[in-house]
Amino acid sequence: MGIVSSQFNWVSTRSSYDQVTNWRTRQRAYNTQAETNLATVSDVFSSSSHNLSGGLAEIAAKRAAARVQAEAQAKVAKAQLDTSV
């Protein structure tokens, strides 16, 4: 018995040019997806910052309104006490 060599000729391999072209296509798709993801993250951070500042302004306005109302009620109560005496 001798050494038998066999070849698997039915498995086709891609040429180097096809491999490089395929790699460039996948790299282009990856870069596009990465840019899209970065833009989405940037939009989320921008909107969250805007929402935070708007929320803080709303809280400050509500507290100021409550303080003014409390002061007004205190003045009314004091005036009623002064007139009842």
N, CA, C and O of each residue as an XYZ file, in Angstrom:
340
protein
N       0.834     -1.173      0.000
C       0.000      0.000      0.000
C       0.880      1.237      0.000
O       1.847      1.347      0.754
N       0.528      2.112     -0.826
C       1.268      3.368     -0.922
C       0.503      4.510     -0.272
O      -0.601      4.336      0.244
N       1.101      5.642     -0.312
C       0.458      6.843      0.235
C      -0.546      7.333     -0.789
O      -0.235      7.534     -1.962
N      -1.753      7.516     -0.304
C      -2.821      7.975     -1.191
C      -3.093      9.429     -0.856
O      -3.334      9.780      0.299
N      -3.051     10.249     -1.853
C      -3.358     11.662     -1.635
C      -4.696     11.938     -2.281
O      -4.980     11.492     -3.392
N      -5.491     12.668     -1.575
C      -6.790     13.012     -2.139
C      -6.956     14.521     -2.065
O      -6.440     15.181     -1.163
N      -7.664     15.029     -3.000
C      -7.936     16.463     -3.028
C      -9.435     16.661     -2.984
O     -10.205     15.892     -3.560
N      -9.823     17.697     -2.297
C     -11.222     18.045     -2.211
C     -11.476     19.216     -3.155
O     -11.543     20.369     -2.727
N     -11.611     18.920     -4.391
C     -11.773     19.967     -5.386
C     -13.185     20.539     -5.417
O     -13.402     21.560     -6.069
N     -14.138     19.935     -4.753
C     -15.497     20.435     -4.836
C     -15.727     21.624     -3.882
O     -16.744     22.310     -3.981
N     -14.770     21.867     -2.950
C     -14.882     23.013     -2.063
C     -14.214     24.200     -2.744
O     -13.002     24.221     -2.960
N     -15.034     25.178     -3.072
C     -14.464     26.334     -3.756
C     -13.960     27.342     -2.728
O     -14.601     27.572     -1.702
N     -12.838     27.923     -3.007
C     -12.292     28.959     -2.145
C     -12.383     30.287     -2.874
O     -12.308     30.355     -4.101
N     -12.545     31.328     -2.096
C     -12.656     32.639     -2.703
C     -11.285     33.153     -3.073
O     -10.272     32.795     -2.472
N     -11.285     33.999     -4.075
C     -10.015     34.605     -4.469
C      -9.657     35.685     -3.466
O     -10.509     36.129     -2.696
N      -8.427     36.102     -3.470
C      -7.986     37.154     -2.557
C      -8.759     38.442     -2.800
O      -9.116     39.148     -1.857
N      -9.012     38.740     -4.056
C      -9.771     39.950     -4.385
C     -11.175     39.876     -3.794
O     -11.660     40.861     -3.237
N     -11.832     38.730     -3.905
C     -13.168     38.568     -3.333
C     -13.138     38.704     -1.810
O     -14.038     39.296     -1.216
N     -12.110     38.159     -1.192
C     -12.000     38.257      0.266
C     -11.829     39.703      0.704
O     -12.464     40.137      1.665
N     -10.983     40.448      0.016
C     -10.755     41.854      0.359
C     -12.011     42.669      0.101
O     -12.367     43.525      0.910
N     -12.679     42.419     -1.001
C     -13.909     43.143     -1.323
C     -14.984     42.853     -0.276
O     -15.691     43.759      0.165
N     -15.099     41.603      0.111
C     -16.057     41.222      1.141
C     -15.720     41.886      2.476
O     -16.616     42.364      3.172
N     -14.439     41.918      2.838
C     -14.020     42.548      4.083
C     -14.343     44.035      4.066
O     -14.842     44.573      5.054
N     -14.062     44.701      2.954
C     -14.351     46.144      2.843
C     -15.850     46.418      2.959
O     -16.254     47.397      3.586
N     -16.666     45.569      2.366
C     -18.120     45.737      2.458
C     -18.593     45.583      3.889
O     -19.397     46.382      4.370
N     -18.101     44.563      4.573
C     -18.485     44.363      5.973
C     -17.974     45.503      6.848
O     -18.672     45.939      7.763
N     -16.763     45.990      6.576
C     -16.203     47.097      7.351
C     -17.020     48.370      7.130
O     -17.262     49.117      8.079
N     -17.440     48.623      5.918
C     -18.270     49.789      5.606
C     -19.610     49.704      6.346
O     -20.082     50.698      6.898
N     -20.216     48.518      6.354
C     -21.477     48.327      7.071
C     -21.285     48.517      8.575
O     -22.134     49.114      9.237
N     -20.185     48.018      9.113
C     -19.896     48.189     10.532
C     -19.716     49.662     10.874
O     -20.251     50.136     11.876
N     -18.968     50.389     10.049
C     -18.743     51.811     10.295
C     -20.044     52.603     10.239
O     -20.260     53.507     11.046
N     -20.902     52.265      9.295
C     -22.196     52.934      9.197
C     -23.023     52.682     10.445
O     -23.636     53.604     10.982
N     -23.044     51.441     10.909
C     -23.792     51.095     12.115
C     -23.206     51.802     13.332
O     -23.954     52.271     14.189
N     -21.881     51.885     13.420
C     -21.244     52.564     14.550
C     -21.599     54.047     14.554
O     -21.869     54.613     15.613
N     -21.601     54.684     13.381
C     -21.975     56.097     13.292
C     -23.427     56.301     13.712
O     -23.751     57.272     14.396
N     -24.287     55.394     13.304
C     -25.700     55.484     13.686
C     -25.856     55.344     15.192
O     -26.604     56.096     15.816
N     -25.150     54.382     15.774
C     -25.222     54.186     17.224
C     -24.707     55.403     17.978
O     -25.302     55.814     18.975
N     -23.603     55.985     17.509
C     -23.052     57.168     18.167
C     -24.016     58.345     18.070
O     -24.169     59.100     19.031
N     -24.660     58.507     16.934
C     -25.632     59.591     16.778
C     -26.818     59.386     17.712
O     -27.320     60.342     18.303
N     -27.262     58.152     17.843
C     -28.385     57.849     18.735
C     -28.017     58.133     20.183
O     -28.803     58.734     20.917
N     -26.840     57.710     20.598
C     -26.395     57.955     21.969
C     -26.263     59.456     22.219
O     -26.647     59.947     23.280
N     -25.727     60.173     21.255
C     -25.598     61.622     21.396
C     -26.959     62.280     21.553
O     -27.123     63.177     22.380
N     -27.937     61.843     20.764
C     -29.291     62.397     20.877
C     -29.902     62.094     22.241
O     -30.568     62.945     22.830
N     -29.676     60.889     22.739
C     -30.231     60.513     24.046
C     -29.629     61.377     25.144
O     -30.356     61.872     26.005
N     -28.308     61.568     25.129
C     -27.676     62.396     26.153
C     -28.129     63.850     26.038
O     -28.335     64.521     27.049
N     -28.280     64.327     24.827
C     -28.729     65.704     24.629
C     -30.140     65.897     25.157
O     -30.415     66.878     25.848
N     -31.031     64.980     24.841
C     -32.414     65.118     25.300
C     -32.508     64.926     26.813
O     -33.322     65.581     27.464
N     -31.698     64.048     27.376
C     -31.756     63.860     28.831
C     -31.250     65.106     29.550
O     -31.779     65.470     30.600
N     -30.247     65.754     29.005
C     -29.750     66.995     29.589
C     -30.824     68.074     29.518
O     -31.038     68.813     30.478
N     -31.493     68.156     28.380
C     -32.574     69.131     28.211
C     -33.716     68.833     29.176
O     -34.258     69.746     29.800
N     -34.081     67.571     29.300
C     -35.159     67.181     30.206
C     -34.795     67.478     31.659
O     -35.643     67.906     32.442
N     -33.540     67.253     32.012
C     -33.096     67.510     33.371
C     -33.190     68.994     33.688
O     -33.719     69.369     34.734
N     -32.684     69.844     32.800
C     -32.719     71.278     33.076
C     -34.160     71.782     33.102
O     -34.499     72.634     33.924
N     -35.002     71.273     32.223
C     -36.414     71.663     32.236
C     -37.101     71.218     33.514
O     -37.909     71.956     34.078
N     -36.787     70.022     33.972
C     -37.370     69.500     35.199
C     -36.929     70.300     36.422
O     -37.729     70.584     37.314
N     -35.648     70.657     36.452
C     -35.155     71.461     37.576
C     -35.800     72.842     37.590
O     -36.128     73.368     38.654
N     -35.981     73.427     36.415
C     -36.632     74.741     36.332
C     -38.084     74.646     36.802
O     -38.578     75.541     37.489
N     -38.757     73.574     36.435
C     -40.145     73.391     36.856
C     -40.233     73.228     38.374
O     -41.120     73.798     39.008
N     -39.331     72.465     38.947
C     -39.323     72.278     40.403
C     -39.066     73.612     41.104
O     -39.731     73.938     42.087
N     -38.103     74.381     40.597
C     -37.800     75.674     41.208
C     -38.992     76.609     41.117
O     -39.282     77.327     42.074
N     -39.686     76.617     39.992
C     -40.857     77.480     39.834
C     -41.973     77.074     40.791
O     -42.623     77.934     41.384
N     -42.199     75.778     40.945
C     -43.237     75.309     41.871
C     -42.907     75.677     43.310
O     -43.793     76.076     44.067
N     -41.646     75.549     43.692
C     -41.245     75.902     45.055
C     -41.399     77.400     45.296
O     -41.849     77.822     46.361
N     -41.020     78.204     44.294
C     -41.161     79.656     44.435
C     -42.635     80.028     44.553
O     -42.992     80.872     45.376
N     -43.488     79.418     43.751
C     -44.925     79.701     43.819
C     -45.490     79.291     45.172
O     -46.305     80.015     45.742
N     -45.077     78.161     45.685
C     -45.551     77.709     46.998
C     -45.097     78.660     48.091
O     -45.859     78.960     49.011
N     -43.850     79.141     47.998
C     -43.334     80.079     48.992
C     -44.107     81.399     48.956
O     -44.448     81.946     50.005
N     -44.386     81.914     47.749
C     -45.130     83.165     47.610
C     -46.551     82.989     48.154
O     -47.066     83.875     48.836
N     -47.175     81.866     47.859
C     -48.529     81.617     48.366
C     -48.528     81.520     49.886
O     -49.441     82.029     50.537
N     -47.528     80.882     50.454
C     -47.438     80.757     51.912
C     -47.254     82.130     52.552
O     -47.865     82.429     53.578
N     -46.415     82.959     51.946
C     -46.212     84.308     52.478
C     -47.499     85.127     52.379
O     -47.830     85.871     53.302
N     -48.211     85.000     51.290
C     -49.467     85.731     51.117
C     -50.504     85.262     52.140
O     -51.212     86.085     52.720
N     -50.600     83.973     52.363
C     -51.540     83.447     53.346
C     -51.177     83.912     54.749
O     -52.058     84.191     55.562
N     -49.871     83.995     55.036
C     -49.432     84.466     56.348
C     -49.818     85.931     56.541
O     -50.243     86.320     57.629
N     -49.673     86.751     55.490
C     -50.046     88.162     55.578
C     -51.549     88.319     55.773
O     -51.998     89.162     56.550
N     -52.324     87.498     55.062
C     -53.783     87.559     55.210
C     -54.178     87.156     56.621
O     -55.033     87.796     57.233
N     -53.573     86.115     57.137
C     -53.884     85.656     58.491
C     -53.504     86.720     59.517
O     -54.242     86.930     60.480
N     -52.384     87.386     59.337
C     -51.934     88.440     60.255
C     -52.882     89.633     60.176
O     -53.216     90.236     61.196
N     -53.305     89.965     58.984
C     -54.237     91.091     58.829
C     -55.568     90.777     59.495
O     -56.180     91.661     60.095
N     -56.020     89.546     59.400
C     -57.286     89.162     60.027
C     -57.156     89.229     61.552
O     -58.101     89.632     62.232
N     -56.000     88.841     62.096
C     -55.790     88.917     63.538
C     -55.751     90.364     64.001
O     -56.295     90.702     65.053
N     -55.100     91.226     63.205
C     -55.006     92.639     63.585
C     -56.368     93.315     63.580
O     -56.639     94.167     64.426
N     -57.217     92.950     62.649
C     -58.547     93.588     62.570
C     -59.510     93.018     63.576
O     -60.479     93.683     63.942
N     -59.273     91.802     64.037
C     -60.204     91.192     64.994
C     -59.954     91.648     66.413
O     -60.809     91.434     67.272
N     -58.846     92.255     66.694
C     -58.509     92.662     68.052
C     -59.139     93.956     68.401
O     -58.959     94.450     69.514
